[in-house]
Amino acid sequence: MGNTDSKLNFRKAVIQLTTKTQPVEATDDAFWDQFWADTATTVQDVFALLPAAEIRAVREESPSNLATLCYKAVEKLVQGAESGCPTEKEKQIVLNCTRMLSRALPYIFEDQDWRGFFWSTIPGAGRAGDEDEGARPLAESLLLAVADLLFCPDFTVQSHKKGRPDSVEDMQSLDSCEYIWEAGVGFAQSPPLNYIHDINRTELLRLLLTCFSEAMYLPPTSDNSILNPWVTFFCSTENRHALPLFTSLLNVVCAYDPVGYGIPYNHLLFSDYREQLVEQAMQILIVTLEHEGGQPYRPPSPSSMEDQDYVGPNNLFVNYLSRIHREEDYDFVLKGLARLLTNPLTQTYLPHSTKKIQFHQELLVLFWKLCDFNKKFLFFVLKSSDVLDILVPILYYLNDARADQSRVGLMHIGVFILLLLSGERNFGVRLNKPYSLHVPMDIPVFTGTHADLLIVVFHKIITSGHQRLQPLYDCLLTIVVNVSPYLKSLSMVAANKLLHLLEAFSTNWFLFSAPQNHHLVFFLLEAFNNIIQYQFDGNCNLVYAIIRKRNVFHQLANLPSDPTTIQKALQRKKKSPDAISRTSSLETVSMEGSRPAVPAEPGTLKTSLVAMPGSFAYMYCMLNISIRPQPQVNHFNKLPLQTIMRLLQVLVPQVEKICIDKGLTDESEILKFLQHGTLVGLLPVPHPILIRKYQANAGTAMWFRTYMWGVIYLRNVDPPIWYDTDVRLFEIQRM
């Protein structure tokens, strides 16, 4: 009953607020306390009882009342942070004010005239004992109060005062480094789980995320010097809790095990408050880890990491992330991320019996940031085959999302990560490990290595993904080229897939239909050359596939250059518009337990960059990958065919002779012959290995910001923090 009364009283207060035409004085506590002192409303109640139209009406018609509401709510948070919320009533007031601000802030951000409001000072609200410097802006007071409240004993952390319920710890002298939320990086003790603390932390983090979300209301720009003032202040030395909070967020995420004790269906019986906390913690981390504007962030060299004088970036979260250096910390983070990324792939005999997390996109962004800001972490990842525990889930997500246009952002982040990894030699070497897992993917069954898995999935994306993925083809094949010099033995399935792609990309109508289409042929030829020159001995399957499809290479060597023939080829294109044959060569049965990739269900919301260009050229300027000078469309004699033509010249007559002499029709005998063959001294001089590395630039920074906020917007639906507000960073479309 009490809860119904609370809702009724809260609603009455809202109606009073929206109908008052005269300003209500800030000193009228009887009026303002109705919003937080006498109610026990949930965050969902606050969103339902304070509709968007009414917040906008107050903003337009009685702006001073909205200003006072925000100021009074922040004042209550500051008081709670100072007192340490010793009573239940004070805790309830803090939570109610947190919910009110989470509701109101997006409507302040969406109006340009209001955006400076939180950065103005309120008369008489000076810094404690420091009146001369003037008052703090409201935003700073709010952020510092939230930071304090996140380490408030008996509210968000376990109290260290034993057996004295009347004693309250002094918030000002409290060392929050002793109250880190979870064991892991830089902290050994794991505090006992307390779901009330988890719920309270989640509410405060939700408010923090809402503060940071001002970025959603600004149009996209590639000008990196425009900073998010909320993030800049929160991650500065002004926040005395920056280190313990960064550590708490990272450890809570990486220590989380969604399966728990492994009891089937336990996630249906118990609410997992830790999961909600982990999601909010992850989102705060990826938003705060946006580096300063100006120059793209350059991580320190490993040698300077050890140097005590190394200062690092002003954003303390980026600074701390870049300075993690202990192997056991790297191991904890990598194993945690791999466990969570792999969670949705786990197969059980009882349907829906294990919990499946939904925040894999945020995990991928966090993994990206770790590799980008901490090069020693990237080298650690590639040092052992643990990198494959990240690779397999990424390939699973890419394969699963390939037909769903609402998940095109997921496809991009997955491919970006693989491109970043493929720039390091060790990644190619690790791919030779045999693939023995049984992850349910709708790809052909094969026996082989992780390199085979990568090629088979890439082939599936190109031949049966939706058309908006075409800008990614260059990236996918760049990854294949980068790893190709290290691939010791491709399976027959993977070899056939590569030849099928070459066949599709080298048809005259495809080659001549766009000026950059020949890049794809160029990349595939380069990959074949790398394998032939550097890994010929173990790759009889690929050599055999090349010999079988030798006519494709002969056609490429004799491409027409006269305009009439080119025009005829393009006319043929109009009759068959699909860029790539959608039936794969030698398609086989899919893996057991797999589901086909499907388009988005009608009504699915998706976010996209405003007018995101969809061309290969755009992708390349965005990724800033260096490509060798490429031949123009009418100069195909520059295609790197020399090595393959020499291989065919030497081996085709030998294979034909064996077949005639021994009457062979069995390909296993031919493979055996090729296995023991050699081309030593017969091929052109090996070319140097060329790796195309990912390089950060303003375009990618903008893409990441937009993608990250798009994911956060769509994932926060209960309550729907930003739904139906005037977001400008991206477009929201219903599929």
C-alpha atoms as one frame of an Amber mdcrd trajectory, in Angstrom:
protein
   0.000   0.000   0.000   2.799   2.367   1.005   4.329   2.055  -2.453   1.041
   3.078  -4.127   0.836   6.137  -1.840   4.442   6.988  -2.733   3.679   6.868
  -6.450   0.547   8.960  -5.961   2.405  11.593  -3.939   5.230  11.675  -6.462
   2.772  12.106  -9.332   0.997  14.930  -7.459   4.360  16.679  -6.995   5.091
  16.345 -10.732   1.678  17.832 -11.613   2.319  20.734  -9.243   5.697  21.321
 -10.843   4.298  21.313 -14.384   1.310  23.538 -13.587   3.090  26.208 -11.520
   3.676  29.275 -13.632   5.491  31.170 -10.883   9.023  30.176  -9.818   9.160
  28.083  -6.635  11.825  29.333  -4.223  14.828  27.047  -3.620  14.206  27.518
   0.111  10.707  25.977  -0.127  11.861  22.575   1.202   8.281  21.395   1.807
   7.690  21.569  -1.968  11.012  20.114  -3.203  11.172  17.318  -0.621   8.072
  15.755  -2.201  10.314  14.549  -5.045  12.771  12.617  -2.909  12.160  12.674
   0.852   8.714  11.110   1.135   8.775   8.578  -1.693   9.936   5.034  -2.247
   9.749   4.984  -6.041  11.856   2.765  -8.317  13.746   4.169 -11.290  11.054
   2.652 -13.555   8.382   4.540 -11.540  10.239   7.833 -11.968  10.402   7.338
 -15.748   6.704   6.413 -15.936   5.445   9.177 -13.613   7.557  11.946 -15.155
   6.738  11.818 -18.900   8.958  13.409 -21.545   6.290  15.918 -22.603   6.014
  17.269 -19.048   9.788  17.667 -18.593   9.916  19.603 -21.879   6.931  21.711
 -20.802   8.671  22.737 -17.555  11.856  23.449 -19.520  10.002  25.772 -21.918
   7.388  27.359 -19.657   8.977  27.549 -16.193  12.719  27.109 -16.754  13.647
  28.400 -13.294  11.701  25.509 -11.707  13.615  22.923 -13.762  16.878  24.652
 -12.816  15.955  24.607  -9.114  14.876  20.930  -9.299  18.308  19.968 -10.708
  20.172  22.201  -8.266  18.270  20.841  -5.234  18.787  17.219  -6.359  22.559
  17.801  -6.731  22.590  19.545  -3.321  21.037  16.433  -1.726  23.693  14.206
  -3.361  26.459  16.494  -2.064  24.971  16.352   1.459  24.737  12.549   1.255
  28.363  12.321   0.105  29.472  14.497   3.030  27.464  12.701   5.719  28.070
   9.171   4.422  24.280   8.453   4.420  24.189   6.929   7.919  20.370   6.491
   7.953  18.070   4.544   5.631  16.145   7.754   4.941  19.308   9.504   3.708
  20.161   6.539   1.487  16.643   6.654   0.011  16.926  10.415  -0.654  20.230
   9.883  -2.499  18.718   7.125  -4.663  15.609   9.192  -5.456  17.723  12.219
  -6.452  19.905   9.938  -8.588  16.809   8.699 -10.440  15.373  12.212 -10.883
  18.618  13.477 -12.428  18.934  10.402 -14.688  15.443  11.237 -15.966  15.937
  14.983 -16.431  19.476  15.283 -17.839  18.801  14.077 -21.427  16.157  16.829
 -21.804  18.680  19.433 -20.665  21.275  18.131 -23.138  18.884  18.068 -26.103
  18.277  21.835 -25.836  21.268  23.891 -26.932  20.312  26.831 -24.716  20.428
  24.606 -21.622  23.671  22.804 -22.333  25.808  25.254 -20.354  23.484  25.137
 -17.328  25.395  22.477 -15.379  28.677  24.277 -16.039  27.442  27.489 -14.477
  27.921  28.196 -10.786  25.146  28.449  -8.237  25.464  31.449  -5.907  26.553
  30.512  -2.397  27.647  26.977  -3.281  31.390  27.538  -2.815  34.134  24.978
  -2.339  34.458  23.994   1.305  36.876  26.355   3.045  37.843  27.895  -0.278
  35.298  30.641  -0.883  37.839  32.926  -2.603  38.003  30.725  -5.673  34.277
  31.030  -6.156  31.716  28.282  -6.439  32.143  25.004  -8.283  30.054  24.502
 -11.417  27.045  22.290 -10.691  28.425  19.539 -12.975  31.636  19.290 -10.923
  29.712  19.124  -7.627  27.507  16.387  -9.088  30.404  14.298 -10.433  32.456
  14.550  -7.211  29.413  13.632  -5.095  28.717  10.551  -7.252  32.389   9.517
  -7.005  32.267   9.838  -3.194  28.979   7.930  -2.982  30.455   5.030  -4.999
  32.768   4.403  -2.002  30.270   5.040   0.769  30.450   2.391   3.564  27.213
   0.449   4.143  25.738   2.027   1.008  27.963   0.960  -1.897  30.886  -0.761
  -0.095  31.348  -3.002   2.928  32.014  -1.009   6.108  35.339  -1.715   7.847
  33.968  -0.644  11.250  33.109  -3.852  13.031  30.474  -4.209  15.720  29.795
  -0.487  16.164  26.589   0.267  14.274  26.454   3.813  15.683  29.877   4.811
  14.329  30.087   6.412  10.897  33.283   6.477   8.866  34.489   9.955   8.014
  33.940  10.315   4.254  36.625  12.967   3.874  39.465  10.903   5.348  38.322
   7.553   3.913  40.964   5.878   1.687  38.874   4.457  -1.154  41.802   2.314
  -2.380  40.980   0.013   0.551  37.390  -0.323  -0.687  37.937  -1.496  -4.287
  34.868  -3.529  -5.306  36.524  -6.708  -6.569  39.854  -8.548  -6.534  41.962
  -8.428  -9.695  44.266  -5.750 -11.066  46.127  -4.152  -8.157  43.830  -5.535
  -5.439  43.936  -8.960  -3.820  40.860  -9.154  -1.551  37.476 -10.122  -2.925
  34.813  -8.455  -0.738  31.708 -10.547   0.036  28.921 -10.173  -2.535  26.211
  -7.798  -1.363  23.345  -7.378  -3.803  22.110  -4.154  -2.136  25.526  -2.575
  -2.729  25.467  -3.826  -6.326  22.019  -2.258  -6.915  23.105   1.083  -5.424
  26.322   1.149  -7.448  24.318   0.388 -10.597  21.959   3.331  -9.950  24.869
   5.743  -9.423  26.724   4.461 -12.496  23.545   4.902 -14.555  23.478   8.583
 -13.511  27.175   8.903 -14.362  26.562   7.407 -17.819  23.665   9.838 -18.314
  25.996  12.754 -17.422  28.544  11.535 -19.985  25.833  11.129 -22.646  25.869
  14.824 -23.546  28.045  13.556 -26.432  24.919  11.998 -28.007  23.339  15.414
 -28.473  26.170  16.914 -30.521  26.414  16.242 -34.284  29.251  13.903 -35.381
  32.566  15.601 -36.015  36.029  14.328 -36.826  37.505  17.243 -34.843  39.159
  15.366 -31.984  39.913  18.545 -30.062  36.279  18.788 -28.929  36.247  17.069
 -25.544  33.397  15.740 -23.444  33.657  18.092 -20.417  31.935  15.581 -18.103
  34.425  12.805 -18.905  37.391  15.212 -18.870  36.598  16.431 -15.341  35.640
  13.017 -13.939  38.877  11.430 -15.199  41.096  14.265 -13.952  43.124  14.619
 -10.751  40.162  16.555  -9.277  38.512  13.156  -8.705  40.375  11.624  -5.753
  38.668   8.271  -6.397  39.803   7.969 -10.041  42.260   5.089  -9.423  40.108
   2.913  -7.113  37.065   3.496  -9.319  38.897   2.596 -12.542  40.233  -0.543
 -10.817  36.807  -1.422  -9.394  35.119  -1.127 -12.802  37.786  -3.166 -14.610
  37.907  -5.884 -11.918  34.117  -6.204 -11.634  33.914  -6.770 -15.396  36.845
  -9.182 -15.726  36.004 -11.244 -12.608  32.346 -11.775 -13.599  31.281 -15.349
 -14.303  27.708 -15.439 -15.636  27.427 -19.217 -15.259  28.012 -19.014 -11.492
  27.842 -22.401  -9.823  26.749 -24.132 -12.984  23.285 -25.098 -11.760  21.038
 -25.367 -14.844  18.387 -22.641 -15.089  19.717 -20.800 -11.995  19.473 -17.520
 -13.940  15.708 -18.018 -14.190  15.360 -18.519 -10.436  17.529 -15.676  -9.143
  18.018 -12.086 -10.311  21.670 -11.509 -11.104  22.271  -7.998  -9.755  25.951
  -8.383 -10.517  25.183  -8.666 -14.243  23.432  -5.266 -14.243  26.426  -3.771
 -12.417  28.858  -5.384 -14.879  26.951  -3.921 -17.849  26.957  -0.396 -16.400
  30.627  -0.712 -15.344  31.588  -1.809 -18.860  29.720   1.084 -20.456  31.318
   3.623 -18.095  34.749   2.165 -18.918  34.422   2.371 -22.694  33.051   5.945
 -22.514  35.746   7.218 -20.129  38.495   5.591 -22.202  38.011   8.062 -25.015
  41.385   9.781 -25.082  42.047  13.512 -25.147  41.455  15.489 -28.288  44.214
  16.886 -30.463  46.717  14.303 -31.627  45.658  10.636 -31.743  46.806   8.954
 -28.550  50.238   7.355 -28.834  50.840   4.667 -26.220  54.233   4.738 -24.505
  56.956   2.395 -25.670  57.443  -0.623 -23.370  60.767   0.768 -22.151  59.238
   4.074 -21.046  56.507   2.135 -19.217  59.081   1.066 -16.662  60.373   4.614
 -16.361  59.093   6.264 -13.185  59.074   9.668 -14.921  56.475   8.531 -17.469
  53.427  10.741 -16.951  50.993   9.650 -19.659  47.751  11.244 -20.758  45.718
  13.639 -18.585  42.689  11.335 -18.717  43.558   9.201 -15.673  41.494   6.211
 -16.859  43.480   6.079 -20.130  46.647   6.714 -18.114  46.005   3.833 -15.688
  44.998   1.472 -18.499  48.196   2.241 -20.427  50.320   1.602 -17.309  49.059
  -1.880 -16.402  52.165  -4.019 -16.839  52.173  -7.096 -14.543  51.781 -10.400
 -16.386  49.281 -11.705 -13.794  47.121  -8.604 -14.400  47.215  -9.163 -18.167
  46.289 -12.794 -17.587  43.350 -11.865 -15.325  41.991  -9.332 -17.852  42.453
 -11.555 -20.925  40.924 -14.650 -19.311  37.994 -12.591 -18.013  37.246 -11.037
 -21.406  37.647 -14.392 -23.188  35.288 -16.095 -20.694  32.610 -13.454 -21.251
  33.011 -13.317 -25.049  32.744 -17.104 -25.237  29.671 -17.282 -22.979  27.013
 -16.923 -25.723  28.703 -19.728 -27.698  28.410 -22.386 -25.004  26.353 -25.406
 -26.010  24.295 -27.328 -23.457  22.006 -30.291 -23.844  19.229 -28.481 -21.928
  17.903 -25.599 -24.051  18.183 -22.122 -22.426  19.670 -23.700 -19.295  22.682
 -21.378 -19.028  22.728 -17.609 -18.811  23.691 -15.847 -22.043  25.150 -12.367
 -21.673  24.134  -9.630 -24.118  27.020  -7.170 -23.769  29.510  -8.686 -26.237
  29.695  -5.464 -28.296  30.865  -3.460 -25.288  33.391  -6.234 -24.526  34.812
  -5.933 -28.043  35.175  -2.143 -27.663  36.930  -2.654 -24.303  39.282  -5.255
 -25.816  40.029  -2.824 -28.658  40.849  -0.016 -26.197  43.152  -2.316 -24.197
  45.114  -3.306 -27.314  45.194   0.261 -28.603  46.301   1.994 -25.376  48.534
  -0.728 -23.934  50.843  -2.247 -26.535  52.391  -4.565 -23.938  48.931  -6.060
 -23.424  48.622  -6.604 -27.190  51.983  -8.421 -27.238  50.889 -10.505 -24.229
  47.686 -11.508 -26.035  49.690 -12.672 -29.057  52.408 -14.393 -27.017  50.393
 -17.589 -26.547  47.454 -19.308 -28.187  45.153 -17.502 -25.714  44.524 -15.048
 -28.580  42.455 -17.816 -30.191  40.013 -17.615 -27.246  39.268 -14.079 -28.489
  39.380 -14.973 -32.205  36.794 -17.788 -32.127  34.005 -15.750 -30.479  34.695
 -12.830 -32.852  34.352 -15.152 -35.857  31.163 -16.557 -34.317  29.652 -13.055
 -33.957  30.720 -12.047 -37.487  29.180 -15.168 -38.974  25.998 -14.826 -36.926
  25.460 -11.119 -37.749  26.313 -11.234 -41.465  22.699 -11.198 -42.711  21.370
  -8.681 -40.157  21.637  -5.026 -41.237  20.946  -3.799 -37.690  24.256  -5.371
 -36.612  26.525  -3.833 -39.234  28.413  -1.988 -36.454  29.227  -5.309 -34.779
  30.639  -6.553 -38.109  32.885  -3.481 -38.321  34.300  -3.694 -34.776  34.967
  -7.437 -35.182  36.818  -6.897 -38.454  38.756  -3.899 -37.038  40.021  -6.030
 -34.140  41.131  -8.836 -36.476  42.838  -6.257 -38.718  44.693  -4.846 -35.700
  45.796  -8.345 -34.606  46.778  -9.385 -38.142  49.315  -6.560 -38.233  51.477
  -8.619 -35.834  53.428 -11.668 -37.099  52.532 -13.722 -34.020  48.846 -13.686
 -34.906  49.507 -15.465 -38.216  51.707 -18.012 -36.446  49.042 -18.732 -33.784
  46.447 -19.482 -36.477  48.237 -22.761 -37.277  46.890 -24.344 -34.101  44.366
 -27.116 -34.945  40.724 -26.108 -34.504  38.930 -28.745 -32.446  36.123 -26.812
 -30.702  32.510 -27.477 -31.598  31.089 -23.974 -31.721  27.700 -24.073 -33.470
  28.242 -22.033 -36.665  26.419 -22.524 -39.957  29.631 -23.086 -41.899  30.843
 -26.230 -43.688  32.300 -28.926 -41.472  36.077 -29.117 -41.958  39.149 -30.587
 -40.313  41.929 -28.069 -40.017  43.379 -25.089 -38.177  42.117 -21.750 -36.878
  43.354 -20.266 -40.183  40.888 -22.518 -42.017  38.103 -21.357 -39.694  38.955
 -17.702 -40.400  38.963 -18.218 -44.183  35.725 -20.248 -44.190  33.913 -17.584
 -42.111  35.262 -14.728 -44.282  34.083 -16.593 -47.392  30.637 -16.984 -45.838
  30.455 -13.245 -45.002  31.388 -12.257 -48.560  29.137 -14.762 -50.331  26.082
 -14.664 -48.066  26.241 -11.420 -46.091  24.062  -8.415 -46.928  25.165  -5.822
 -49.481  26.076  -3.153 -46.891  29.102  -5.278 -45.946  30.822  -4.654 -49.302
  33.038  -1.884 -47.838  34.504  -4.543 -45.525  35.690  -6.891 -48.310  39.005
  -5.039 -48.644  39.565  -5.316 -44.877  38.715  -9.026 -44.802  41.162  -9.779
 -47.603  43.819  -7.497 -46.069  43.645  -9.711 -42.963  44.058 -12.826 -45.135
  47.092 -11.267 -46.876  48.651 -10.206 -43.566  48.522 -13.738 -42.124  49.215
 -15.644 -45.373  53.051 -15.834 -45.124  52.709 -17.823 -41.874  50.002 -20.372
 -42.813  51.654 -23.778 -42.831  48.854 -25.987 -44.161  45.450 -24.908 -45.472
  42.689 -27.513 -45.619  41.083 -28.395 -48.950  37.856 -26.673 -47.832  39.653
 -23.360 -47.113  41.758 -23.607 -50.303  38.605 -24.063 -52.395  36.950 -21.098
 -50.661  39.857 -18.795 -51.576  39.799 -19.977 -55.197  36.040 -19.493 -55.306
  36.491 -15.867 -54.194  39.164 -15.298 -56.840  36.851 -16.775 -59.477  33.992
 -14.479 -58.404  36.128 -11.331 -58.179  37.966 -11.864 -61.470  34.957 -12.044
 -63.803  35.277  -9.260 -66.365  32.025  -7.537 -65.430  32.957  -7.396 -61.738
  36.515  -6.207 -62.394  35.462  -3.404 -64.717  32.331  -2.282 -62.859  34.118
  -0.156 -60.219  37.597   1.382 -60.246  38.679  -0.256 -56.978  37.313  -3.777
 -57.568  40.686  -5.027 -58.779  42.043  -4.534 -55.210  40.252  -7.730 -54.230
  41.956  -9.766 -56.964  45.252  -8.101 -56.111  44.948  -9.112 -52.434  44.042
 -12.726 -53.211  46.948 -13.072 -55.650  49.280 -11.590 -53.059  48.045 -14.109
 -50.455  48.643 -17.007 -52.903  52.129 -15.666 -53.699  53.001 -15.433 -49.990
  51.930 -19.022 -49.346  53.725 -20.367 -52.435  56.939 -18.461 -51.711  57.095
 -18.958 -47.942  54.975 -22.023 -47.079  54.963 -24.187 -50.232  55.907 -27.433
 -48.458  52.750 -27.887 -46.360  50.246 -26.391 -48.787  49.616 -29.095 -51.378
  45.831 -28.535 -51.027  46.124 -24.923 -52.160  48.584 -25.788 -54.945  46.182
 -28.490 -56.180  43.235 -26.035 -56.061  45.278 -23.495 -58.074  46.134 -26.132
 -60.671  42.459 -27.186 -60.945  41.383 -23.555 -61.451  44.319 -22.604 -63.698
  41.992 -21.174 -66.343  41.117 -18.313 -63.920  44.772 -17.251 -63.817  45.146
 -17.552 -67.600  42.090 -15.297 -68.008  43.591 -12.742 -65.621  46.846 -12.789
 -67.590  44.898 -12.014 -70.770  42.348  -9.449 -69.627  40.949  -7.265 -72.400
  42.050  -3.634 -72.453  40.061  -2.345 -75.441  36.959  -0.241 -74.591  34.566
  -2.298 -76.758  35.231  -5.591 -74.955  35.074  -3.857 -71.552  31.727  -2.315
 -72.498  30.374  -5.744 -73.491  31.468  -7.177 -70.129  29.640  -4.403 -68.315
  26.481  -5.026 -70.368  26.573  -8.641 -69.167  26.652  -7.347 -65.585  23.226
  -5.761 -65.977  21.732  -9.155 -66.723  23.217 -10.695 -63.536  23.466  -7.894
 -60.952  24.619  -9.902 -57.930  28.269  -9.124 -57.234  29.222 -12.622 -56.192
  27.817 -16.011 -56.966  25.831 -16.862 -53.864  26.321 -20.573 -54.289  29.613
 -21.657 -52.893  31.831 -24.114 -54.646  31.510 -27.539 -53.051  29.151 -26.323
 -50.292  28.785 -28.963 -47.597  26.759 -29.760 -44.518  26.783 -27.133 -41.744
  28.002 -27.820 -38.224  25.682 -29.623 -35.849  23.532 -27.395 -33.620  24.028
 -24.309 -35.774  21.338 -21.863 -36.832  21.396 -19.980 -40.129  22.219 -16.269
 -39.970  18.973 -14.325 -40.323  18.030 -10.690 -41.055  16.830  -8.412 -38.258
  13.245  -8.946 -37.112  10.811  -6.242 -38.297  10.655  -3.379 -35.791  14.264
  -3.800 -34.581  15.837  -0.425 -33.789  19.257   0.316 -35.177  21.596   3.287
 -34.982  23.770   4.388 -37.856  26.227   7.151 -38.559  24.552  10.107 -40.132
  25.154   9.710 -43.891  27.857   7.079 -43.467  29.574   6.668 -46.837  29.501
   3.096 -48.062  32.441   2.762 -50.397  35.709   0.863 -50.347  37.592   4.131
 -50.731  35.880   5.505 -47.638  36.830   2.425 -45.664  40.430   2.774 -46.673
  40.677   6.460 -45.856  39.044   5.593 -42.551  41.427   2.766 -41.734  44.382
   4.582 -43.229  45.989   1.330 -44.351  48.908   1.764 -46.657  48.325  -0.018
 -49.967  50.947  -0.477 -52.619  50.415   1.718 -55.671  47.691  -0.156 -57.540
  47.343  -0.631 -61.290  44.550   1.269 -63.041  41.716  -0.819 -64.411  43.115
  -0.799 -67.892  46.623  -1.830 -66.752  46.002  -5.330 -65.494  49.369  -6.505
 -66.747  50.648  -5.243 -63.378  48.711  -7.896 -61.443  51.227 -10.028 -59.477
  50.782 -13.197 -61.570  54.435 -14.054 -62.212  54.908 -16.543 -59.327  51.655
 -18.432 -59.989  52.224 -18.586 -63.775  55.686 -20.045 -63.134  54.196 -22.615
 -60.705  51.609 -23.649 -63.321  54.267 -23.779 -66.041  56.337 -26.216 -63.966
  53.689 -28.348 -62.235  50.802 -28.700 -64.720  52.812 -30.762 -67.264  54.161
 -32.956 -64.419  50.682 -33.598 -62.993  49.232 -34.306 -66.463  52.089 -36.737
 -67.194  51.521 -38.670 -63.950  47.802 -38.883 -64.607  48.403 -40.310 -68.116
  51.328 -42.582 -67.157  49.685 -44.059 -64.061  46.092 -43.658 -65.186  45.361
 -41.626 -62.029  41.912 -40.243 -61.349  42.224 -40.196 -57.548  43.091 -36.753
 -56.216  44.762 -38.170 -53.085  47.535 -39.612 -55.288  48.024 -36.250 -56.992
  48.151 -34.534 -53.595  50.778 -37.039 -52.460  52.863 -36.175 -55.518  52.487
 -32.424 -54.888  53.344 -32.927 -51.227  56.764 -34.272 -52.150  57.330 -31.871
 -55.029  59.598 -28.851 -54.850  59.914 -25.530 -56.636  63.286 -24.623 -55.150
  65.239 -22.529 -57.650  62.324 -22.465 -60.112  60.282 -19.573 -58.730  61.076
 -15.849 -58.983  63.074 -14.379 -56.073  60.752 -14.180 -53.021  59.311 -10.712
 -52.523  59.607  -9.074 -49.077  56.622  -9.714 -46.782  54.374  -6.638 -46.677
  52.105  -6.216 -43.625  49.406  -3.551 -43.784  48.938  -2.251 -40.248  45.949
  -0.458 -38.814  46.667   3.202 -38.067  44.389   5.353 -35.915  43.039   8.600
 -37.369  40.251  11.137 -36.883  37.831   9.086 -39.014  38.137   5.943 -36.909
  37.922   7.943 -33.675  34.608   9.389 -34.858  33.353   5.974 -35.958  34.180
   4.424 -32.564  32.491   7.249 -30.651  29.347   6.926 -32.741  29.251   3.125
 -32.615  29.880   3.031 -28.873  27.100   5.517 -28.035  24.773   3.778 -30.491
  25.280   0.488 -28.650  24.771   2.176 -25.250  21.588   3.899 -26.485  20.060
   0.619 -27.673  21.141  -1.437 -24.664  19.669   0.871 -21.991  15.961   0.163
 -22.416  14.938  -0.498 -18.808  14.629   2.353 -18.046  14.791   3.839 -21.573
  17.140   6.697 -20.650  17.474   8.366 -24.053  14.498   6.980 -25.944  12.564
   9.620 -27.893  15.022  12.425 -27.088  16.602  14.534 -29.818  19.850  12.586
 -30.277  22.112  14.057 -32.976  25.243  11.881 -32.977  23.546   9.124 -34.989
  20.259   8.295 -36.674  17.811   5.851 -35.131  15.924   3.722 -37.639  13.312
   1.035 -37.258  14.049  -1.976 -39.457
